[in-house]
Amino acid sequence: MKHILTILLVLICCTSYAQDNSLYTKQLFIQQNDTLPYRLLLPINYDKTKTYPLVIFLHGSGERGNDNEAQLSHGAALFLRDSIRQKYPAIIVFPQCALSSYWSNVSSNTVNGQRIFSFKIDGEPSVAMNLLLQLYKKLKKQYPINKKQIYVGGLSMGGMGTFEIVRRLPKTFAAAMPICGGADVATANKLTKTNWWVFHGSKDDVVNPQLSKDMAAAIQAMGGKVKLTIYENANHNSWDNAFAEPTFMHWMFAQQK
């Protein structure tokens, strides 16, 4: 009997989770021969006569694909909380990068067992980033977005994409929250018009935490506003720590252009 109750409880929890995720409607952005799947969450009692903040969240490399599901693995549940939706009504977008692409122009190789990332600081955006930039233009036309409250965040590959999209749209975002990401410090001068909260785990053996430390220092040196949080006991998965920050949402939505 106890085992049956346990199974029923698990099924109920899984069903609730699926139902919650279904609140993110499935959308496709198609441009020529390329497609960017994305999930869209509108505010409770959405009113097209009002304006709302826009939040774009970029997933990591493990969630790439075209199922329009995997990108909700991390972070999506946070925006589904009733308390969050009631207090911070916003338009939430989770795009999904194709398996063959990457949010940012970056390459990597392993040297002495350590993964080294090389960021391209100029040139055309990746296919995924280009689609994301075009999707952003579409969202601006389609929905009543408050231009003073546009936010972007992401983890790992998405953290790198966060730095890049802010660089490509330097006057757009009021706040950016890259988690275990990185970029080239030479781009810091283009990132100062956005308020930053940068997160990383000190034991990260996938993306060196020094990348976040260096970016935070470089942006600050150029006159930008940066909060840097390093989790001393966290490895690559520092996003759970970041999402658990009690002021994460309040800080983000408090930032305005």
Secondary structure as UniProt FT lines:
FT   HELIX           2..21
FT   TURN            22..23
FT   STRAND          25..31
FT   TURN            32..33
FT   STRAND          34..41
FT   TURN            44..45
FT   TURN            48..49
FT   STRAND          52..58
FT   HELIX           61..63
FT   HELIX           70..72
FT   HELIX           76..80
FT   HELIX           82..87
FT   STRAND          91..95
FT   TURN            99..100
FT   STRAND          106..111
FT   TURN            112..113
FT   STRAND          114..119
FT   HELIX           127..142
FT   STRAND          145..155
FT   HELIX           157..168
FT   TURN            170..172
FT   STRAND          175..179
FT   HELIX           185..190
FT   TURN            192..193
FT   STRAND          195..201
FT   TURN            202..203
FT   HELIX           209..221
FT   TURN            222..223
FT   STRAND          226..231
FT   TURN            232..233
FT   HELIX           239..243
FT   TURN            246..247
FT   HELIX           248..254
//
